[in-house]
Amino acid sequence: MSIIGKMPLEQRNELTVELFNGLEIGDYQFSKYIPDYLGIIMLYLPPKELDESIDELQKILETGNEKAASSVINTLGVMVENYSIYKGKFMEPTDIREKRRFRLLNLIIKAFAGYNDVCSQEAFWTLGIRIFGGKVLNLAEKTEIFKHCYKKIMSLLYEKKEGELDFYNDAAVLNHIYRYISQYQAEVGAFEFPPVRKAAFFPGTFDPFSLGHKAVATTIRNMGFEVYLALDEFSWSKNTQPRLQRRKIMTMSIADEDNIFIFPEDIPVNIANPADIKRLKETFAGKELYIAVGTDVIKNASCYKAAPVKDSIHSLNHIAFARESNEQGKSRGEEKRYPITGEVISLTLKKYYEDISSTRIRENIDLNRDISNLIDIVAQNYIYDRNLYLREPAYKHILQAKEIRISTYEERSAACLAPIKEELVHRGYHMDRLSAYLDRPGVRTIYIESGVRNKKMAAFAAAHRVETSQLLEEFADPSIAAHVREQAAGSIAVIGAFFSGKNRTISNVSQIVLTEILTGSCWRGTLLM
């Protein structure tokens, strides 16, 4: 590490690639040592190569296994912790260099907001132990990071559902953050946060939160607003996913975006209710409040058609965005149809984002296609892992009652196979051996019959009891006998015969007869092998 700054750029790049390969293996025995070195070496790469390496880290974080992702989170923590060494190494504008630092920080925060518990714990631990509790960053550097992310961390903590292990991990991390806050207040004084921005209230069902929704939110954010996303409880016109599922997808999708937050769920807002609009204005007191809605909402929602009253939706400033290209030329005319007394800002999106719809996302999910160009990739993994947004088939199977008879589990002679003897011979069963086995003492059988009048044997099974001392005699193979002896103890039941007919009237008849013989063997105190 002491000579990395003297190595040629090509060798630094090669060394980074080799460490990346070790990181992707995911073997904790080796990968646990990589972050402390990879995080420093990457900070000696030129800006272009550094950004490419960060892109690769992000891919592993979003699509890799949890062991590799945990190592990536630690690597990002090391880079944030030591990022000051990158200043002055290469010619690049200060704002680009600082933007990169906050990108690294936002990737850690996004991992904290993710649905993988291990990665979430690791990300929060990295924030607390390495960044706010570490000794590498000075107080001023910690303060700059804290002012950038404190509100995002607070909102994500509110959204997070803690398990027992999360509680102890979070307590340890918060302890370090509180110590930093106490140190700052003792040595410097009160915090001075950035000036208050204009607030944009963006409600919707967000089923799911797509890249189109994200494009609206980020565009409004870039106009100088703090954006607050409010999730509707349900929709009368849409068959939505459960609220908490939609809220989790939305939280993960915007976790790495600055100045975009989730509106608290304990403050319900119905835009048609003047009392809720009044409470919304009081919530954002001191800020210039806007509401972000589509032009189709302004055109069709009943609350806009109603006569204006005090604190009605008409009194709010509006950011109106067109959902389709054919509406963009008409947006201002549609806004003036109703008496909106507040300021109206028209927003135009790129055609690509306008075409992203819930219907299109569902169609791609049904076809098992990649939807990463329609939705955040972490949200995509969450949807596929939990089988969300799969549409039910138009025609469902009708459940019908069918008569079957299951015999008792007892000893029977070979004569019980007479009804299916021809089928057994046709399918290659050795009848002499089968008959000799069934006539042995201690062999118990069970069978399934279908139908009521014309009873037909659909499945058949037989098993017998074996002691551990008889295993070698039973299997005539020392290795098999040794393996069974290691895996089981006491009495063992061995299935000596099994038959399943091609009966279309009984579904999964093989599984049924196997379950019944398992039940009979367990009832008699033997372990089936």
C-alpha positions in Angstrom: 0.0 0.0 0.0 2.9 2.3 0.6 4.1 2.1 -3.0 0.7 2.1 -4.8 1.1 5.8 -5.6 4.4 5.1 -7.4 3.1 2.3 -9.5 2.2 2.9 -13.2 -1.5 3.5 -13.9 -1.7 0.2 -15.9 -0.5 -1.8 -12.9 -2.9 -0.1 -10.5 -5.7 -1.0 -12.9 -4.6 -4.6 -13.1 -4.3 -4.8 -9.3 -7.9 -3.5 -9.0 -9.2 -6.0 -11.5 -7.6 -8.9 -9.6 -9.1 -7.7 -6.3 -12.4 -7.4 -8.0 -12.2 -11.0 -9.1 -11.5 -12.1 -5.5 -14.5 -10.0 -4.4 -16.9 -11.6 -6.8 -16.0 -15.1 -5.6 -17.9 -14.4 -2.5 -15.8 -16.6 -0.3 -15.7 -14.9 3.1 -12.5 -16.6 4.0 -10.7 -14.4 1.4 -13.1 -11.6 0.6 -13.1 -10.2 4.2 -9.6 -8.9 3.7 -10.2 -7.3 0.3 -12.2 -4.1 1.1 -9.4 -2.5 3.2 -7.0 -2.7 0.3 -9.4 -2.4 -2.7 -11.0 0.7 -1.3 -7.6 2.5 -1.1 -6.3 1.2 -4.4 -9.3 2.4 -6.3 -8.7 6.0 -5.0 -5.4 5.9 -7.0 -7.2 5.3 -10.3 -7.9 8.1 -12.8 -11.4 9.6 -12.8 -12.7 7.6 -15.8 -11.4 4.3 -14.5 -12.6 5.1 -11.0 -16.1 5.7 -12.2 -16.1 2.5 -14.1 -14.9 0.6 -11.0 -17.7 2.2 -9.0 -20.2 1.1 -11.6 -18.9 -2.5 -11.3 -19.3 -2.3 -7.5 -22.8 -1.1 -7.9 -23.6 -4.1 -10.2 -22.3 -6.5 -7.6 -24.2 -4.7 -4.9 -27.5 -4.9 -6.8 -27.2 -8.4 -8.3 -24.6 -10.3 -6.4 -25.0 -12.7 -3.5 -25.1 -11.3 0.0 -21.5 -12.2 0.9 -20.1 -10.4 -2.2 -22.5 -7.5 -1.6 -21.4 -7.2 2.1 -17.8 -7.0 0.9 -18.8 -4.3 -1.6 -20.5 -2.3 1.2 -17.3 -2.4 3.2 -15.3 -1.3 0.2 -17.6 1.7 -0.3 -17.2 2.5 3.4 -13.4 2.5 3.1 -13.6 4.7 0.0 -15.8 7.3 1.7 -13.6 7.2 4.8 -10.4 7.9 2.8 -11.8 9.9 -0.1 -9.8 13.0 0.9 -6.6 11.4 -0.4 -8.1 11.7 -4.0 -8.0 15.5 -3.9 -5.2 16.8 -6.1 -4.2 13.5 -7.6 -5.9 14.1 -10.9 -7.2 17.2 -12.8 -11.0 17.3 -12.4 -13.5 20.0 -11.2 -14.2 20.0 -7.5 -18.0 19.6 -7.9 -17.5 16.4 -9.9 -15.2 15.0 -7.3 -17.6 15.9 -4.5 -20.5 14.4 -6.4 -18.7 11.2 -6.7 -18.1 11.1 -2.9 -21.8 11.5 -2.3 -22.6 8.8 -4.9 -20.5 6.4 -2.8 -22.4 7.4 0.3 -25.7 7.0 -1.4 -24.9 3.5 -2.5 -24.3 2.5 1.1 -27.6 4.1 2.0 -29.4 2.2 -0.8 -28.0 -1.0 0.6 -29.4 -0.1 4.0 -32.8 0.4 2.5 -32.7 -2.9 0.6 -34.7 -6.0 1.4 -31.7 -8.3 2.2 -31.4 -8.2 6.0 -27.7 -9.1 6.0 -26.7 -6.3 3.5 -29.0 -3.8 5.3 -27.3 -4.5 8.7 -23.9 -4.4 7.1 -24.6 -1.0 5.4 -25.9 0.6 8.6 -23.0 -0.8 10.5 -20.6 0.7 7.9 -22.3 4.1 8.3 -22.0 4.1 12.0 -18.7 2.3 12.7 -16.6 3.4 9.8 -17.9 6.9 8.9 -19.3 8.5 12.1 -17.5 6.3 14.6 -14.2 6.0 12.8 -11.0 7.9 13.5 -10.0 8.5 9.8 -12.5 11.3 9.1 -12.1 14.6 11.0 -15.1 16.4 12.6 -15.6 18.7 9.7 -15.6 15.9 7.1 -18.1 13.9 9.3 -20.3 17.0 9.5 -20.4 17.5 5.8 -21.5 13.9 5.4 -24.0 14.1 8.2 -25.7 17.2 6.7 -26.0 15.4 3.4 -27.6 12.2 4.7 -29.1 12.8 8.1 -32.7 13.2 6.8 -32.5 10.2 4.5 -31.2 8.0 7.4 -34.0 9.2 9.7 -36.7 8.5 7.1 -35.3 5.0 6.3 -35.1 4.2 10.0 -38.8 5.1 10.3 -39.6 2.8 7.4 -37.5 -0.1 8.6 -39.1 -3.0 10.5 -36.7 -4.2 13.1 -36.1 -7.8 14.1 -34.3 -8.8 17.2 -30.9 -8.8 15.6 -31.6 -5.5 13.8 -32.3 -3.9 17.2 -28.9 -4.6 18.6 -27.1 -3.7 15.4 -29.1 -0.4 15.1 -28.5 0.4 18.8 -24.7 0.0 18.3 -24.7 2.2 15.2 -26.9 4.9 16.7 -24.6 5.0 19.7 -21.7 6.1 17.4 -23.9 8.7 15.6 -25.1 10.1 18.9 -21.5 10.4 20.1 -20.6 12.3 17.0 -23.6 14.7 17.5 -22.7 15.2 21.1 -19.0 15.9 20.2 -20.1 18.4 17.5 -22.5 20.3 19.8 -19.9 20.4 22.6 -17.0 21.6 20.4 -18.8 23.7 17.7 -22.4 24.4 18.8 -25.7 24.0 17.1 -25.9 22.5 13.6 -26.5 24.9 10.7 -28.4 23.0 8.0 -28.8 24.1 4.3 -31.6 26.6 3.6 -35.1 25.3 3.3 -36.0 24.3 -0.3 -39.4 24.4 -1.9 -41.5 21.3 -1.1 -43.3 19.2 -3.8 -46.0 16.8 -2.5 -46.2 13.9 -5.0 -49.1 11.5 -4.3 -50.0 8.3 -6.2 -50.7 4.6 -6.0 -47.2 3.8 -7.4 -48.1 0.2 -8.2 -45.2 -0.3 -8.7 -42.9 2.7 -8.4 -41.4 2.7 -11.9 -38.5 4.6 -13.6 -41.2 6.9 -15.0 -42.3 7.9 -11.5 -38.6 8.3 -10.6 -38.0 10.5 -13.6 -40.9 12.8 -12.5 -39.5 13.0 -8.9 -35.9 13.6 -10.0 -36.9 16.2 -12.5 -38.9 18.1 -9.9 -35.9 17.7 -7.5 -33.6 19.2 -10.0 -35.8 22.2 -10.3 -35.0 23.1 -6.6 -37.6 21.2 -4.7 -37.6 18.7 -1.9 -39.9 15.9 -3.1 -42.2 14.0 -0.8 -43.8 10.8 -2.2 -47.1 10.0 -0.6 -48.5 6.5 -1.2 -52.3 6.1 -1.5 -53.8 3.4 0.7 -55.8 1.8 -2.1 -57.3 2.6 -5.5 -61.0 2.2 -6.4 -60.1 1.7 -10.1 -57.0 -0.5 -9.8 -56.3 -3.9 -8.3 -53.2 -2.8 -6.4 -50.6 -4.8 -4.4 -50.7 -4.5 -0.6 -49.7 -1.0 0.6 -46.6 -2.2 2.5 -45.3 -4.0 -0.5 -45.7 -0.9 -2.7 -44.1 1.2 0.0 -41.1 -1.1 0.3 -40.5 -1.0 -3.5 -40.8 2.8 -3.5 -38.4 3.2 -0.5 -35.7 1.0 -2.2 -36.1 2.8 -5.5 -35.4 6.3 -4.2 -33.0 5.5 -1.4 -30.0 6.7 -3.3 -31.6 9.9 -4.5 -30.9 13.2 -2.7 -33.8 15.4 -1.5 -36.5 12.7 -2.3 -38.2 11.3 0.7 -41.2 9.1 1.7 -44.1 11.1 3.2 -45.0 9.7 6.7 -47.8 7.2 6.5 -49.3 8.5 9.8 -50.4 11.7 8.1 -53.1 10.6 5.6 -53.9 13.1 2.9 -57.0 13.0 0.7 -56.7 15.7 -1.9 -60.5 16.0 -2.1 -60.7 16.9 1.6 -60.1 20.5 2.5 -59.3 19.6 6.1 -56.5 17.3 4.8 -55.2 20.0 2.5 -55.1 22.4 5.4 -53.2 19.9 7.6 -50.8 19.4 4.6 -50.1 23.1 4.5 -49.5 23.2 8.2 -47.1 20.2 7.9 -45.0 22.2 5.4 -45.3 25.5 7.2 -42.4 27.8 6.3 -42.0 26.1 2.9 -43.4 27.0 -0.5 -45.7 24.0 -1.1 -46.5 22.5 -4.5 -48.5 19.4 -5.4 -47.3 17.2 -8.3 -50.1 15.6 -10.4 -50.6 14.4 -13.9 -52.6 16.5 -16.4 -55.1 13.6 -16.6 -55.8 14.0 -12.9 -56.5 17.7 -13.3 -58.8 16.9 -16.2 -60.7 14.0 -14.7 -60.6 14.1 -10.9 -63.9 15.1 -9.2 -62.1 17.3 -6.7 -60.9 19.7 -9.5 -64.4 19.8 -11.0 -65.9 20.8 -7.6 -66.4 24.5 -6.7 -63.4 26.0 -4.9 -63.6 26.5 -1.2 -61.1 27.6 1.4 -58.2 25.1 1.6 -59.5 23.1 -1.4 -57.1 21.5 -3.8 -57.4 24.6 -6.1 -55.5 26.7 -3.6 -52.3 24.8 -3.9 -49.5 25.5 -6.3 -49.3 22.8 -8.9 -46.6 21.0 -10.9 -48.5 19.4 -13.8 -46.8 16.7 -15.9 -48.2 15.2 -19.0 -48.5 11.4 -19.1 -48.7 11.0 -22.9 -47.1 13.0 -25.7 -50.5 14.0 -27.1 -51.3 15.8 -23.9 -48.2 17.9 -23.7 -49.4 20.5 -26.2 -52.7 20.8 -24.3 -51.5 20.9 -20.7 -51.8 24.6 -20.1 -55.3 24.7 -21.6 -56.5 21.8 -19.5 -55.0 23.5 -16.3 -57.0 26.6 -17.0 -60.3 24.8 -17.3 -60.6 24.6 -13.6 -60.1 27.5 -11.1 -56.6 26.7 -9.8 -55.6 29.8 -7.9 -52.1 28.8 -7.2 -49.1 28.9 -9.5 -49.0 26.1 -12.1 -45.7 24.8 -13.5 -45.9 22.5 -16.5 -43.5 19.6 -16.7 -42.5 17.8 -19.9 -41.0 14.3 -19.7 -39.1 12.4 -22.3 -41.2 10.1 -24.4 -39.4 7.0 -23.1 -40.5 7.5 -19.5 -44.1 8.4 -20.4 -44.5 4.9 -22.0 -43.6 3.1 -18.8 -46.9 1.8 -17.3 -48.0 -0.8 -14.7 -49.6 -2.8 -17.4 -46.4 -3.0 -19.4 -44.5 -4.0 -16.3 -47.0 -6.8 -15.5 -46.9 -8.1 -19.0 -43.1 -8.4 -18.9 -43.2 -10.1 -15.4 -45.7 -12.6 -16.8 -43.3 -13.4 -19.6 -40.4 -13.6 -17.1 -38.6 -10.8 -19.0 -36.0 -8.4 -17.6 -37.7 -5.2 -16.4 -34.6 -3.3 -15.3 -35.3 -0.7 -18.0 -38.8 -0.1 -16.5 -38.1 -0.3 -12.8 -35.2 0.0 -10.4 -33.1 -3.2 -10.5 -33.2 -3.8 -6.7 -37.0 -3.4 -6.9 -37.0 -5.9 -9.8 -35.2 -8.5 -7.7 -37.6 -7.9 -4.9 -40.6 -8.4 -7.2 -39.3 -11.6 -8.7 -38.1 -13.1 -5.4 -41.6 -12.6 -3.9 -43.6 -13.4 -7.1 -45.4 -10.1 -7.1 -47.5 -8.7 -9.9 -48.2 -12.1 -11.5 -51.6 -11.9 -13.1 -54.0 -14.8 -12.4 -55.0 -17.0 -15.3 -58.3 -16.2 -16.9 -59.6 -19.7 -16.5 -59.1 -21.7 -13.3 -59.4 -25.4 -12.7 -62.7 -26.4 -11.1 -62.3 -28.3 -7.8 -64.3 -31.6 -7.9 -64.8 -34.2 -5.3 -63.5 -37.7 -6.2 -64.0 -41.0 -4.5 -60.8 -42.8 -3.5 -60.2 -45.5 -0.9 -57.0 -45.9 1.1 -56.5 -49.3 2.7 -55.0 -50.0 6.1 -51.3 -50.6 6.6 -51.1 -54.3 7.4 -49.7 -57.7 6.3 -51.2 -59.2 3.1 -50.4 -62.1 0.8 -49.3 -61.7 -2.8 -52.9 -62.6 -3.8 -53.9 -58.9 -3.2 -52.0 -58.0 -6.4 -54.3 -60.2 -8.6 -56.3 -57.2 -10.0 -53.2 -55.5 -11.4 -51.0 -58.5 -12.2 -51.3 -58.0 -16.0 -50.3 -54.4 -15.7 -47.3 -55.3 -13.4 -46.0 -57.8 -15.8 -46.5 -55.4 -18.8 -44.5 -52.8 -16.9 -41.6 -55.2 -16.2 -42.2 -56.2 -12.6 -40.6 -59.6 -11.6 -43.8 -61.3 -10.2 -42.0 -64.2 -8.6 -39.7 -61.9 -6.6 -42.6 -59.6 -5.8 -44.7 -62.5 -4.5 -41.9 -63.9 -2.5 -41.3 -60.5 -0.9 -45.0 -60.0 0.0 -45.2 -63.5 1.6 -42.3 -62.8 3.9 -43.3 -62.3 7.5 -43.4 -58.7 8.7 -44.0 -57.2 5.3 -46.9 -54.7 5.4 -48.7 -53.2 2.4 -51.0 -50.3 1.6 -52.9 -49.6 -1.6 -55.2 -46.9 -3.1 -58.4 -47.7 -5.0 -60.2 -45.3 -7.3 -63.9 -45.1 -8.1 -66.9 -46.4 -6.2 -68.5 -49.1 -8.3 -65.7 -50.3 -10.5 -62.9 -50.2 -8.0 -59.4 -50.2 -9.5 -56.1 -50.3 -7.7 -54.3 -47.1 -8.6 -51.2 -47.4 -6.4 -49.5 -49.9 -4.1 -46.6 -50.0 -1.7 -45.0 -52.4 0.7 -42.4 -52.0 3.5 -40.8 -54.1 6.2 -38.9 -53.4 9.4 -35.1 -53.9 9.7 -32.9 -53.5 12.8 -29.5 -51.9 12.5 -27.8 -55.2 13.1 -29.5 -56.6 9.9 -28.5 -53.9 7.5 -25.6 -55.8 5.9 -27.7 -58.8 5.4 -30.5 -56.7 4.0 -28.5 -54.6 1.4 -25.6 -57.0 0.8 -23.3 -54.0 0.4 -21.0 -52.8 3.2 -20.9 -49.2 2.0 -24.7 -48.9 1.9 -25.1 -50.5 5.3 -22.5 -48.2 6.8 -24.2 -45.1 5.3 -27.6 -46.1 6.6 -26.2 -46.9 10.0 -24.6 -43.4 10.2 -27.8 -41.7 9.2 -30.3 -43.6 11.3 -30.7 -45.4 14.6 -33.1 -47.9 16.0 -35.8 -49.6 13.8 -35.8 -48.8 10.1 -38.5 -49.4 7.6 -37.4 -50.3 4.0 -39.7 -49.9 1.1 -39.5 -53.2 -0.9 -42.2 -52.6 -3.4 -43.8 -49.5 -5.0 -46.3 -49.2 -7.9 -48.2 -46.3 -9.3 -50.7 -46.7 -12.1 -51.5 -44.3 -14.9 -54.7 -43.1 -13.3 -55.8 -39.8 -14.7 -58.7 -39.4 -12.2 -56.4 -39.1 -9.2 -53.8 -36.4 -9.2 -50.4 -37.1 -7.6 -51.3 -40.7 -6.7 -47.6 -41.5 -6.2 -47.2 -38.8 -3.7 -50.4 -39.9 -1.9 -49.4 -43.5 -1.5 -45.9 -42.5 -0.4 -47.3 -40.1 2.2 -49.6 -42.9 3.5 -46.8 -45.4 3.9 -44.7 -42.8 5.7 -47.6 -42.1 8.0 -48.1 -45.8 8.7 -44.4 -46.5 9.3 -44.1 -43.5 11.7 -47.2 -44.6 13.6 -45.5 -47.9 14.1 -42.3 -46.3 15.4 -40.0 -47.0 12.5 -37.9 -44.6 10.4 -38.5 -45.0 6.7 -35.5 -45.4 4.4 
